[in-house]
Amino acid sequence: TNMHFTLKTNPLKRTDLDEFATLYKPEEPREKRRQNWSEEKNPDGRWRSFDYDEIIKRDKANLDIFWLKDDSLEDSENLPDPQVLAQEIADDLQTALEQFASIAAELNE
């Protein structure tokens, strides 16, 4: 939410996940994991934990959970022109196709 990545112009980088990795502590026991979200202190915190009861109360225990407001939905006047969006989509699809073609070629070797 509120982070925009594209395959060509703004690809996701390892550093984009550093905060999560630090809070998630993959090498540590679960009890050491931390969230940075707090309803009172940090409502824009990106990392939040949910306990079993919170999840099971959701319709069909749906895990499609979000708590951050998507600024692009609130501020639709500042969206890029449709031509720009269409070109970004086309570029991303082209890059994905090139990457997949490369993988397919390697599998055929």
BASE-129483 format. One record per residue (C-alpha): residue number from 0; chain; x, y, z. Coordinates in pm, 1 decimal. Layout:
residues N
(site NUM 'A' (X Y Z)),
...
This chain:
residues 109
(site 0 'A' (0.0 0.0 0.0)),
(site 1 'A' (128.9 341.1 -100.8)),
(site 2 'A' (443.9 190.7 -250.8)),
(site 3 'A' (460.8 171.8 -628.3)),
(site 4 'A' (695.6 -77.3 -793.5)),
(site 5 'A' (735.9 -156.5 -1161.3)),
(site 6 'A' (959.6 -409.3 -1332.6)),
(site 7 'A' (1154.0 -151.7 -1534.2)),
(site 8 'A' (1140.9 194.3 -1379.7)),
(site 9 'A' (1111.1 115.1 -1007.7)),
(site 10 'A' (1173.2 -255.1 -939.9)),
(site 11 'A' (1136.9 -400.7 -592.1)),
(site 12 'A' (1479.2 -417.5 -426.7)),
(site 13 'A' (1604.3 -613.5 -127.3)),
(site 14 'A' (1640.0 -287.7 66.7)),
(site 15 'A' (1263.5 -234.7 29.2)),
(site 16 'A' (1218.6 -535.8 258.7)),
(site 17 'A' (1481.5 -447.8 520.5)),
(site 18 'A' (1236.5 -302.1 772.7)),
(site 19 'A' (1014.8 -609.7 745.1)),
(site 20 'A' (1308.2 -849.4 783.3)),
(site 21 'A' (1429.5 -659.8 1090.3)),
(site 22 'A' (1087.4 -675.0 1256.5)),
(site 23 'A' (1000.8 -1028.4 1140.7)),
(site 24 'A' (1328.4 -1174.5 1271.4)),
(site 25 'A' (1322.6 -1487.6 1052.4)),
(site 26 'A' (1603.9 -1655.8 1248.0)),
(site 27 'A' (1443.8 -1594.5 1588.5)),
(site 28 'A' (1150.0 -1760.8 1767.5)),
(site 29 'A' (808.5 -1614.0 1682.1)),
(site 30 'A' (781.4 -1447.4 2021.9)),
(site 31 'A' (1063.1 -1208.1 1926.1)),
(site 32 'A' (884.7 -1075.6 1616.6)),
(site 33 'A' (762.7 -716.6 1641.0)),
(site 34 'A' (506.9 -502.3 1467.8)),
(site 35 'A' (547.2 -130.6 1415.9)),
(site 36 'A' (174.6 -64.3 1379.4)),
(site 37 'A' (-24.1 77.3 1669.5)),
(site 38 'A' (-374.9 219.0 1649.0)),
(site 39 'A' (-279.9 503.9 1881.9)),
(site 40 'A' (92.8 561.5 1823.1)),
(site 41 'A' (158.2 457.3 1463.1)),
(site 42 'A' (-156.9 393.9 1255.2)),
(site 43 'A' (57.7 408.4 937.9)),
(site 44 'A' (288.5 129.1 1055.7)),
(site 45 'A' (339.5 -117.3 771.3)),
(site 46 'A' (398.3 -429.7 979.8)),
(site 47 'A' (123.2 -566.9 1196.4)),
(site 48 'A' (55.8 -900.2 1359.3)),
(site 49 'A' (-285.4 -1062.2 1388.7)),
(site 50 'A' (-375.5 -1322.7 1644.3)),
(site 51 'A' (-580.6 -1631.7 1570.8)),
(site 52 'A' (-905.9 -1485.1 1706.6)),
(site 53 'A' (-879.1 -1175.9 1483.9)),
(site 54 'A' (-831.8 -1390.5 1174.5)),
(site 55 'A' (-1096.2 -1650.6 1253.4)),
(site 56 'A' (-1358.9 -1375.5 1307.1)),
(site 57 'A' (-1317.4 -1267.8 944.5)),
(site 58 'A' (-1553.8 -1404.8 680.5)),
(site 59 'A' (-1418.3 -1751.8 595.1)),
(site 60 'A' (-1100.0 -1659.6 785.2)),
(site 61 'A' (-1002.9 -1446.4 485.2)),
(site 62 'A' (-634.7 -1349.0 493.1)),
(site 63 'A' (-674.4 -1058.6 251.0)),
(site 64 'A' (-614.3 -810.6 532.4)),
(site 65 'A' (-531.1 -442.9 501.7)),
(site 66 'A' (-534.4 -158.8 750.1)),
(site 67 'A' (-347.7 118.9 570.0)),
(site 68 'A' (-539.5 368.7 359.7)),
(site 69 'A' (-432.1 357.8 -3.4)),
(site 70 'A' (-348.9 719.7 -86.2)),
(site 71 'A' (-402.8 660.0 -457.8)),
(site 72 'A' (-766.5 572.5 -388.4)),
(site 73 'A' (-814.5 887.1 -183.3)),
(site 74 'A' (-629.4 1120.5 -419.8)),
(site 75 'A' (-750.6 1011.7 -762.5)),
(site 76 'A' (-692.4 1360.4 -902.6)),
(site 77 'A' (-316.4 1301.6 -884.9)),
(site 78 'A' (-312.0 973.0 -1073.9)),
(site 79 'A' (-90.6 957.5 -1381.8)),
(site 80 'A' (-256.0 1002.4 -1719.7)),
(site 81 'A' (-417.4 686.3 -1859.4)),
(site 82 'A' (-154.2 681.0 -2135.7)),
(site 83 'A' (123.0 672.4 -1873.9)),
(site 84 'A' (-49.6 394.4 -1680.6)),
(site 85 'A' (-108.2 196.5 -1999.6)),
(site 86 'A' (258.3 233.8 -2099.5)),
(site 87 'A' (376.1 122.4 -1752.6)),
(site 88 'A' (153.4 -184.5 -1776.4)),
(site 89 'A' (277.8 -262.2 -2128.3)),
(site 90 'A' (641.5 -219.4 -2017.2)),
(site 91 'A' (590.1 -445.4 -1715.1)),
(site 92 'A' (422.8 -712.0 -1927.3)),
(site 93 'A' (700.5 -693.6 -2188.0)),
(site 94 'A' (968.8 -728.5 -1920.7)),
(site 95 'A' (785.4 -1020.2 -1761.4)),
(site 96 'A' (751.0 -1188.9 -2102.0)),
(site 97 'A' (1124.4 -1144.1 -2169.6)),
(site 98 'A' (1211.3 -1291.0 -1829.6)),
(site 99 'A' (977.4 -1584.7 -1882.2)),
(site 100 'A' (1114.2 -1647.8 -2233.4)),
(site 101 'A' (1464.6 -1656.7 -2084.8)),
(site 102 'A' (1356.1 -1911.6 -1824.2)),
(site 103 'A' (1180.8 -2122.3 -2088.7)),
(site 104 'A' (1495.6 -2117.1 -2303.4)),
(site 105 'A' (1707.9 -2232.1 -2009.8)),
(site 106 'A' (1465.2 -2517.1 -1941.9)),
(site 107 'A' (1494.1 -2629.2 -2304.6)),
(site 108 'A' (1875.2 -2653.7 -2284.1)),
